[in-house]
């Protein structure tokens, strides 16, 4: 390959590396922002949504008690199922005899039966050694071969490789396959490849460029998946200002709660 074409290939790899790093930062930032907003949304607004569900159930139950209408009773059953964390449709199906019993005047317990919970799996003993999977073993061998400190002479590079291998060993001992995969990607991203005067340099550059573009495509798909999260739509509506979003939504919920409470009080007082 001529010198200009070789330099163009070098430049293309540098551009692709920079773009990939920028995209990685953007995707990780978006993921962290969504995780934080989802957590705060649940902590701060969860009780308000719960209060709304409870008021809806109380209102439906009051209407059912006042009218005795089978349709009102069905709505009350479904509303209470939502409060109790049941699937309203499945709960109604499991209690299909409720309306008939109400019409016949038979008594039924107010507490609906809950589905049987499956026994939880036993927790692993922390003192039991973990045997790495075959995939983890393959990744470990590959990383050890590529990043071993004995392959270089530069003291700084030797120290960097020692630190990296320490992290690889820790992940391998825990059979942390996702961790090993991330370390493999990290090494591929930070590896400088053969020296410029090495005949293998051109082949390495071409392979690296293909890998970088493939990773860029993967990250683009990952970002698209994150953006399809309903919480991303909420954040986008508030210009990704999570504090403003939480404050605005809480105000809307408090207004809705006040309206539901007024409706319930009116029903009880009628």
N, C-alpha and C positions, 0 to 999 in steps of 0.2 A: 504494500500500500504506500502511496506517495505521502510525503510529509504533510501537505495541506489536508488531504483526506483523513490522515491519522489524527491530526489536530482537531479537525471537525468532529471526529468521533469522540475524542477526549472531551471537547466542549459540550457535546450533546449529553454525555454521561453526567457532567457537572450540573448542567441545567436540570436534568431529570432528577438527580439527587436532591437538589435544592427544592424543586417542586414537590417531591415526595415528602420531604421533611416539613414543609409548610402545610401540606395537606394533612399529615399526621397530627400536627399541632392543632389544626382546625377541628379535626374529627374528635380528638381527645377532649378538646375544650368544650365542644358541643355535647359530648357524652357526659362530661362532668357537670355541665350546666343543667342538663335534663335530669340527671340523677338527683342533684341538689334540689331542683324545683319540685320534682316528684315527691321527695322526702318531706320538704317543707309544706307542700300542698296537703299531704296526708296528715302531718302533725297539726298544722294550724287550721285547716279547713275540714278535716275529717269529722270532728265533733259537730260542726255546723250542718254538714250533710246528714249526719246521724240524727240530729235534732229535727231536720226537715222530714226525714223518713218516719220518725216517731210521731210527729204531728199528723202526717198523712195517714198513718195507721190508726191513730186515735180518732181522727175525723171520720175515716171510713167505718170504724167500729161503732162510733156513735150513730152514724146514719143507718147502719145495719140494725142496731138495737132499736132505733126509733121506728123504722119502717118494716122490718122483718122481710124485706124484699130479697129473694134469692140472689139476684144480681148484685145487690149491695153487700150481701154476706160474702159473695165470692170476691168482690173487690177488697173487703176487709181482710179476708184470709190471705190474699196475695200481698196486701200491704204489710201485714204483720210478718209474713214470710221474708219480705225484703229486710225488715228491721232485724230479724233473727239470723240473717245471712243465708237464708235458704233460696233456692231457685224457685220463684213464684209458680212457674208452670209445673215443674216436677212436684213441688209441694202440694199444689192443688190436685194433681193427679193421684198422689199418694193418699190424699184425704178426700177422695171423690165422694165418700158417703156423708160428708159433713152437712151438705145442704139437705139431704134427705132426713138426716137425724134432726136437723133444726125444724124441718116441717113436721116431723112426727113428735117433736117435743122431747126427744131423748136427751139426756145429759151427756156432755163430753168434756173431758179435761181441757182447760184453756191453754195448756202447754202442748204444742204440737210435738209429735215424736220426731227425733232427729235421726238422720241416717247413721248406721253403725260406722264408727271410725275404725279404719284399719290400724292394726298395731304398728307402731313406729319401728323402723329397723334398728337393731342394736347399734350403739355407738362404738366405733372402733377403739380398741385399746391403744392409747398413745405410746405404750411401751412395746407394742408389737412391731417388729421391723416391717417396713414396706418393701415389697418386691416390685421393682419397676416393670412396667409393661414392655413388650417387645418394641413398640413404637418409640417409647422413651429411651430404650437402650440404643436403638438405631440413631436417634437424634443426638444422644450423648456421645456416641462414638464419632459421629460426624463432626460435632463441635470440638471435641478433644483433638481430633486430627487436624482441623483447620486452624485452631487458635492456640495450639500448644506453645508455651514460651520457648521451648528449645529450638523452634523453627526460625528464630530471629536472633540478631546480635545486639541491636540497639537497646540500651538499658531502659529507656523510657517505654519502648514497645514491650519489652519483657515484663515490666511492672504492670502495664495495662493488661497484658494477657494473663498474668497471674491473678489479677483482680477479677477478670472475666471468668476464668476457669473456676474460681472459688464460687461464683454465683451459679455456674453450670452444675457444679458438684452438689450444691445445696438443693437446687431444683430436682436433680436426679434422685437424690436420697429420699425426697418426698414423693417421687413419681408424679411431679408437677408437669404434666404434658403441655398445658397451655403456657407455662413459664418457659419451658425448653423451646417451644415454638417461637415465643417472643425473643428469646435470646438468639435463636438462629437467625431471625429476621434482623435483629440488631447487629449481629456480626456481619451479615451480608451487606448491611447498609454502611457500616463503618470501615469495612475492609478496603484497602487501597489496591489490592491485586498485585500482579507481577510488576517488576520494575519496567520503566518505559523502554529500556533497551532489550527487554526480554521478548523473544519471538512469540511467546504466548500472550503478549499484552493485547494484541488486536482481538484475538478470540475471546479473551476475558472481557474486554470492553463491550463487544457485541452481545455476549451473554448477559452482562450486567445491565445493559440498556433494555434488553428484553424483559429482564426480571423487574427493573424499576417501573417500566410501563405497565406490566401486569399488576404490580402492587398498587400503582396509582389507580388502575381500574377497580381493584378490590376495595380501595378506600372510598372511591366515588360511590360504589354500591352500598358500602357500609353507611356512608353519610345519608344516602337516600333512604335507607331503612330507618335511621334515626329520625329523619325529618317526617316519616310517616307515623311516628309516635303521636298520639293525640295531645300529649303535653307540649310537643313542639308547636302544634297549631295554636295552643293557648299562648305560649311565649311569643310566637310570631305576631299575634294580635296586639301584644303590648310591647312590640319592638325589643323583645328579649330582655325586658326589664322585669326581673322576677319579683322584686319588692312591690312595684306598681301593680303587677298582675295579682299578687296575693291580696293586696289592700283593696283593689277594685272588686275582686271576686267575693271577698269577705263582706264588703258593703252590700253587694247584691244578695248574698245569702242572709244577712241580718234583716234586710227588707222583706225577703220571702218568708222568713221565720215569723216576723211580725204580722204579715198578712195571714199566714196559716193559723197563728194563735188567735187572731181576731175572728176568723171563720169558725174555729172550734168553740170559742167562747159564745159566739152567736148561736151555734147549734145547741150547746148545753143550756143556754138561757132561754131558748125558744119553747 
